[in-house]
Amino acid sequence: SVYVSDDARRRGVGRLLYQELLSLLGQQGLRSIFAGIALPNAPSVALHEAMGFEPAGVYKQAGFKLGAWWDVGWWRLGLTDSSEPPTAPIPYPEVFSRSRLVP
């Protein structure tokens, strides 16, 4: 989960976090990622769809928070179009050690 402070919203922080995350997940060899969003949540839906996620379905009254039942929407983003069989994901420490974040 990623939550952005109220005073940092609408400044591109969520987009920057997602860009880095998607890059790392792609380097690890993952094929798809999924996002679960308690609904309604128009800003989160807008961010995910702007990042290329597509609606995948809704679980009705699947989450209980703040004293109420909430629907949980699911969005999917494909990271590759390959039809090749999957390989084992590259461990994060290995990807991280090769990234631009390490001197």
PyMOL CGO cylinders between C-alpha atoms (Angstrom):
from pymol import cmd
from pymol.cgo import CYLINDER

trace = [
    CYLINDER, 0.00, 0.00, 0.00, 1.07, 3.52, -0.71, 0.3, 1, 1, 1, 1, 1, 1,
    CYLINDER, 1.07, 3.52, -0.71, -0.50, 6.49, 0.98, 0.3, 1, 1, 1, 1, 1, 1,
    CYLINDER, -0.50, 6.49, 0.98, 0.50, 10.07, 0.21, 0.3, 1, 1, 1, 1, 1, 1,
    CYLINDER, 0.50, 10.07, 0.21, 0.22, 12.79, 2.84, 0.3, 1, 1, 1, 1, 1, 1,
    CYLINDER, 0.22, 12.79, 2.84, -2.64, 15.24, 2.30, 0.3, 1, 1, 1, 1, 1, 1,
    CYLINDER, -2.64, 15.24, 2.30, -0.18, 18.12, 1.84, 0.3, 1, 1, 1, 1, 1, 1,
    CYLINDER, -0.18, 18.12, 1.84, 1.69, 16.19, -0.88, 0.3, 1, 1, 1, 1, 1, 1,
    CYLINDER, 1.69, 16.19, -0.88, -1.34, 15.25, -2.97, 0.3, 1, 1, 1, 1, 1, 1,
    CYLINDER, -1.34, 15.25, -2.97, -1.81, 16.47, -6.52, 0.3, 1, 1, 1, 1, 1, 1,
    CYLINDER, -1.81, 16.47, -6.52, 1.93, 17.13, -6.83, 0.3, 1, 1, 1, 1, 1, 1,
    CYLINDER, 1.93, 17.13, -6.83, 2.88, 14.02, -8.82, 0.3, 1, 1, 1, 1, 1, 1,
    CYLINDER, 2.88, 14.02, -8.82, 4.25, 12.10, -5.83, 0.3, 1, 1, 1, 1, 1, 1,
    CYLINDER, 4.25, 12.10, -5.83, 2.02, 9.06, -6.44, 0.3, 1, 1, 1, 1, 1, 1,
    CYLINDER, 2.02, 9.06, -6.44, 2.96, 8.98, -10.11, 0.3, 1, 1, 1, 1, 1, 1,
    CYLINDER, 2.96, 8.98, -10.11, 6.69, 9.15, -9.30, 0.3, 1, 1, 1, 1, 1, 1,
    CYLINDER, 6.69, 9.15, -9.30, 6.38, 6.35, -6.75, 0.3, 1, 1, 1, 1, 1, 1,
    CYLINDER, 6.38, 6.35, -6.75, 4.49, 4.19, -9.22, 0.3, 1, 1, 1, 1, 1, 1,
    CYLINDER, 4.49, 4.19, -9.22, 6.97, 4.86, -12.04, 0.3, 1, 1, 1, 1, 1, 1,
    CYLINDER, 6.97, 4.86, -12.04, 9.84, 3.63, -9.86, 0.3, 1, 1, 1, 1, 1, 1,
    CYLINDER, 9.84, 3.63, -9.86, 7.86, 0.64, -8.59, 0.3, 1, 1, 1, 1, 1, 1,
    CYLINDER, 7.86, 0.64, -8.59, 6.76, -0.40, -12.10, 0.3, 1, 1, 1, 1, 1, 1,
    CYLINDER, 6.76, -0.40, -12.10, 10.34, -0.14, -13.34, 0.3, 1, 1, 1, 1, 1, 1,
    CYLINDER, 10.34, -0.14, -13.34, 11.63, -2.36, -10.53, 0.3, 1, 1, 1, 1, 1, 1,
    CYLINDER, 11.63, -2.36, -10.53, 8.85, -4.92, -10.97, 0.3, 1, 1, 1, 1, 1, 1,
    CYLINDER, 8.85, -4.92, -10.97, 9.48, -5.05, -14.71, 0.3, 1, 1, 1, 1, 1, 1,
    CYLINDER, 9.48, -5.05, -14.71, 13.21, -5.60, -14.11, 0.3, 1, 1, 1, 1, 1, 1,
    CYLINDER, 13.21, -5.60, -14.11, 12.31, -8.48, -11.79, 0.3, 1, 1, 1, 1, 1, 1,
    CYLINDER, 12.31, -8.48, -11.79, 10.45, -10.13, -14.67, 0.3, 1, 1, 1, 1, 1, 1,
    CYLINDER, 10.45, -10.13, -14.67, 6.91, -9.85, -13.32, 0.3, 1, 1, 1, 1, 1, 1,
    CYLINDER, 6.91, -9.85, -13.32, 4.13, -10.07, -15.92, 0.3, 1, 1, 1, 1, 1, 1,
    CYLINDER, 4.13, -10.07, -15.92, 1.18, -8.33, -14.29, 0.3, 1, 1, 1, 1, 1, 1,
    CYLINDER, 1.18, -8.33, -14.29, 0.44, -6.32, -11.20, 0.3, 1, 1, 1, 1, 1, 1,
    CYLINDER, 0.44, -6.32, -11.20, -2.87, -5.76, -9.49, 0.3, 1, 1, 1, 1, 1, 1,
    CYLINDER, -2.87, -5.76, -9.49, -4.19, -2.90, -7.40, 0.3, 1, 1, 1, 1, 1, 1,
    CYLINDER, -4.19, -2.90, -7.40, -7.04, -3.21, -4.90, 0.3, 1, 1, 1, 1, 1, 1,
    CYLINDER, -7.04, -3.21, -4.90, -8.84, 0.04, -4.14, 0.3, 1, 1, 1, 1, 1, 1,
    CYLINDER, -8.84, 0.04, -4.14, -11.55, 0.55, -1.52, 0.3, 1, 1, 1, 1, 1, 1,
    CYLINDER, -11.55, 0.55, -1.52, -14.44, 2.19, -3.36, 0.3, 1, 1, 1, 1, 1, 1,
    CYLINDER, -14.44, 2.19, -3.36, -15.43, 4.89, -3.89, 0.3, 1, 1, 1, 1, 1, 1,
    CYLINDER, -15.43, 4.89, -3.89, -12.04, 6.53, -4.31, 0.3, 1, 1, 1, 1, 1, 1,
    CYLINDER, -12.04, 6.53, -4.31, -12.01, 8.62, -7.49, 0.3, 1, 1, 1, 1, 1, 1,
    CYLINDER, -12.01, 8.62, -7.49, -8.48, 10.06, -6.99, 0.3, 1, 1, 1, 1, 1, 1,
    CYLINDER, -8.48, 10.06, -6.99, -6.91, 6.60, -6.60, 0.3, 1, 1, 1, 1, 1, 1,
    CYLINDER, -6.91, 6.60, -6.60, -8.86, 5.20, -9.55, 0.3, 1, 1, 1, 1, 1, 1,
    CYLINDER, -8.86, 5.20, -9.55, -7.76, 8.18, -11.67, 0.3, 1, 1, 1, 1, 1, 1,
    CYLINDER, -7.76, 8.18, -11.67, -4.10, 7.68, -10.73, 0.3, 1, 1, 1, 1, 1, 1,
    CYLINDER, -4.10, 7.68, -10.73, -4.15, 3.97, -11.49, 0.3, 1, 1, 1, 1, 1, 1,
    CYLINDER, -4.15, 3.97, -11.49, -5.91, 4.44, -14.82, 0.3, 1, 1, 1, 1, 1, 1,
    CYLINDER, -5.91, 4.44, -14.82, -3.49, 7.25, -15.74, 0.3, 1, 1, 1, 1, 1, 1,
    CYLINDER, -3.49, 7.25, -15.74, -0.66, 4.76, -15.08, 0.3, 1, 1, 1, 1, 1, 1,
    CYLINDER, -0.66, 4.76, -15.08, -2.24, 2.29, -17.51, 0.3, 1, 1, 1, 1, 1, 1,
    CYLINDER, -2.24, 2.29, -17.51, -4.16, 0.02, -15.14, 0.3, 1, 1, 1, 1, 1, 1,
    CYLINDER, -4.16, 0.02, -15.14, -7.45, -1.38, -16.46, 0.3, 1, 1, 1, 1, 1, 1,
    CYLINDER, -7.45, -1.38, -16.46, -10.49, -2.38, -14.39, 0.3, 1, 1, 1, 1, 1, 1,
    CYLINDER, -10.49, -2.38, -14.39, -10.53, -6.11, -13.61, 0.3, 1, 1, 1, 1, 1, 1,
    CYLINDER, -10.53, -6.11, -13.61, -13.55, -6.45, -11.32, 0.3, 1, 1, 1, 1, 1, 1,
    CYLINDER, -13.55, -6.45, -11.32, -15.18, -5.51, -8.03, 0.3, 1, 1, 1, 1, 1, 1,
    CYLINDER, -15.18, -5.51, -8.03, -15.62, -7.53, -4.86, 0.3, 1, 1, 1, 1, 1, 1,
    CYLINDER, -15.62, -7.53, -4.86, -18.81, -6.30, -3.22, 0.3, 1, 1, 1, 1, 1, 1,
    CYLINDER, -18.81, -6.30, -3.22, -18.62, -5.45, 0.49, 0.3, 1, 1, 1, 1, 1, 1,
    CYLINDER, -18.62, -5.45, 0.49, -15.25, -7.20, 0.74, 0.3, 1, 1, 1, 1, 1, 1,
    CYLINDER, -15.25, -7.20, 0.74, -13.44, -4.80, 3.04, 0.3, 1, 1, 1, 1, 1, 1,
    CYLINDER, -13.44, -4.80, 3.04, -14.40, -3.53, 6.48, 0.3, 1, 1, 1, 1, 1, 1,
    CYLINDER, -14.40, -3.53, 6.48, -12.82, -0.27, 7.60, 0.3, 1, 1, 1, 1, 1, 1,
    CYLINDER, -12.82, -0.27, 7.60, -13.89, 2.85, 9.44, 0.3, 1, 1, 1, 1, 1, 1,
    CYLINDER, -13.89, 2.85, 9.44, -16.91, 0.96, 10.78, 0.3, 1, 1, 1, 1, 1, 1,
    CYLINDER, -16.91, 0.96, 10.78, -18.43, 0.11, 7.39, 0.3, 1, 1, 1, 1, 1, 1,
    CYLINDER, -18.43, 0.11, 7.39, -18.27, -2.47, 4.61, 0.3, 1, 1, 1, 1, 1, 1,
    CYLINDER, -18.27, -2.47, 4.61, -16.66, -1.27, 1.38, 0.3, 1, 1, 1, 1, 1, 1,
    CYLINDER, -16.66, -1.27, 1.38, -16.51, -2.61, -2.13, 0.3, 1, 1, 1, 1, 1, 1,
    CYLINDER, -16.51, -2.61, -2.13, -12.97, -3.33, -3.32, 0.3, 1, 1, 1, 1, 1, 1,
    CYLINDER, -12.97, -3.33, -3.32, -12.22, -2.64, -6.96, 0.3, 1, 1, 1, 1, 1, 1,
    CYLINDER, -12.22, -2.64, -6.96, -9.39, -4.43, -8.73, 0.3, 1, 1, 1, 1, 1, 1,
    CYLINDER, -9.39, -4.43, -8.73, -7.26, -3.03, -11.52, 0.3, 1, 1, 1, 1, 1, 1,
    CYLINDER, -7.26, -3.03, -11.52, -4.60, -4.85, -13.58, 0.3, 1, 1, 1, 1, 1, 1,
    CYLINDER, -4.60, -4.85, -13.58, -1.55, -3.61, -15.42, 0.3, 1, 1, 1, 1, 1, 1,
    CYLINDER, -1.55, -3.61, -15.42, 0.30, -5.91, -17.79, 0.3, 1, 1, 1, 1, 1, 1,
    CYLINDER, 0.30, -5.91, -17.79, 4.05, -5.32, -17.71, 0.3, 1, 1, 1, 1, 1, 1,
    CYLINDER, 4.05, -5.32, -17.71, 4.80, -7.42, -20.80, 0.3, 1, 1, 1, 1, 1, 1,
    CYLINDER, 4.80, -7.42, -20.80, 2.97, -8.77, -23.83, 0.3, 1, 1, 1, 1, 1, 1,
    CYLINDER, 2.97, -8.77, -23.83, 5.13, -11.88, -23.99, 0.3, 1, 1, 1, 1, 1, 1,
    CYLINDER, 5.13, -11.88, -23.99, 3.43, -15.23, -24.34, 0.3, 1, 1, 1, 1, 1, 1,
    CYLINDER, 3.43, -15.23, -24.34, 6.58, -17.08, -23.24, 0.3, 1, 1, 1, 1, 1, 1,
    CYLINDER, 6.58, -17.08, -23.24, 6.36, -19.29, -20.14, 0.3, 1, 1, 1, 1, 1, 1,
    CYLINDER, 6.36, -19.29, -20.14, 7.20, -17.39, -16.96, 0.3, 1, 1, 1, 1, 1, 1,
    CYLINDER, 7.20, -17.39, -16.96, 10.62, -17.52, -15.37, 0.3, 1, 1, 1, 1, 1, 1,
    CYLINDER, 10.62, -17.52, -15.37, 11.44, -17.16, -11.69, 0.3, 1, 1, 1, 1, 1, 1,
    CYLINDER, 11.44, -17.16, -11.69, 11.37, -13.50, -10.61, 0.3, 1, 1, 1, 1, 1, 1,
    CYLINDER, 11.37, -13.50, -10.61, 14.76, -11.87, -10.14, 0.3, 1, 1, 1, 1, 1, 1,
    CYLINDER, 14.76, -11.87, -10.14, 15.19, -11.18, -6.40, 0.3, 1, 1, 1, 1, 1, 1,
    CYLINDER, 15.19, -11.18, -6.40, 14.76, -7.53, -5.48, 0.3, 1, 1, 1, 1, 1, 1,
    CYLINDER, 14.76, -7.53, -5.48, 18.24, -7.17, -3.89, 0.3, 1, 1, 1, 1, 1, 1,
    CYLINDER, 18.24, -7.17, -3.89, 19.80, -8.25, -7.19, 0.3, 1, 1, 1, 1, 1, 1,
    CYLINDER, 19.80, -8.25, -7.19, 17.73, -5.74, -9.19, 0.3, 1, 1, 1, 1, 1, 1,
    CYLINDER, 17.73, -5.74, -9.19, 18.33, -3.01, -6.63, 0.3, 1, 1, 1, 1, 1, 1,
    CYLINDER, 18.33, -3.01, -6.63, 22.11, -3.53, -6.69, 0.3, 1, 1, 1, 1, 1, 1,
    CYLINDER, 22.11, -3.53, -6.69, 22.06, -2.96, -10.47, 0.3, 1, 1, 1, 1, 1, 1,
    CYLINDER, 22.06, -2.96, -10.47, 19.80, 0.10, -10.31, 0.3, 1, 1, 1, 1, 1, 1,
    CYLINDER, 19.80, 0.10, -10.31, 20.83, 3.72, -10.60, 0.3, 1, 1, 1, 1, 1, 1,
    CYLINDER, 20.83, 3.72, -10.60, 20.13, 4.14, -6.89, 0.3, 1, 1, 1, 1, 1, 1,
    CYLINDER, 20.13, 4.14, -6.89, 23.42, 2.48, -5.91, 0.3, 1, 1, 1, 1, 1, 1,
    CYLINDER, 23.42, 2.48, -5.91, 26.65, 4.49, -6.46, 0.3, 1, 1, 1, 1, 1, 1,
]
cmd.load_cgo(trace, "trace")
